[in-house]
Amino acid sequence: MNRKRTAAVVFTPDLSLEAAAGPGARVCGIDEAGRGPLAGPVVAAAVILPASLPDGLRAAINDSKKLSRQRRELLEPAIRNLATVGVGRAEAEEIDRLNIHHATLLAMRRAFDALGVAADLALVDGKFAPVLPCPAQVVVKGDSRSLSIAAASIVAKEERDRVMRALAADFPAYGWDRNAGYPTPEHLEALARVGACPHHRRSFAPVSQQLALTR
């Protein structure tokens, strides 16, 4: 029996979604970093790219997960220098109180508010958008389709990595400067050995399970 194979659709981020908003429309892309870690905040970024974007930067911007750390570190300041950027975050306590979904939406709204300028449309990565004072369009795999969202993914990832490196200086046992709070063997071993700290997300199973053992 012959079975037809369907090739996976590969997206390259461009400005077609932004252009569809109409000439002169101010469109921001919104994305987040840090939904999965056991510790630290979830961080979101909102980015409005300039009407004229250098070809080299346009070609280099991509989903942050597809870029090396060195590449992201070069691109983030270039994006910040040319674009309008807002960053927002929701802390571990807010994640525990609201749940990660609603905390992510809160961080996105804070990032949008931090732009300091009005937007005509927000392109939001994923299936859900925060309540915003402008129309919002959700875009599944948006960081692979929209340059604005891809730029926001880079800013959010770099901002969160900086936060986790700073927290690692005060809580070195967990290796957050290397694992960014994700449940790596190193992080889980340290969690079992020294317990949780104030920046851990107590509602996440590995942390709550460890806390239950110490009660």
Helices and strands as residue ranges (DSSP letters): H 16-19, E 27-33, E 42-48, H 55-60, G 64-66, H 69-82, E 84-90, H 92-98, H 100-114, E 121-125, E 136-139, G 142-144, H 147-170, G 172-174, H 176-179, H 185-194, H 205-213
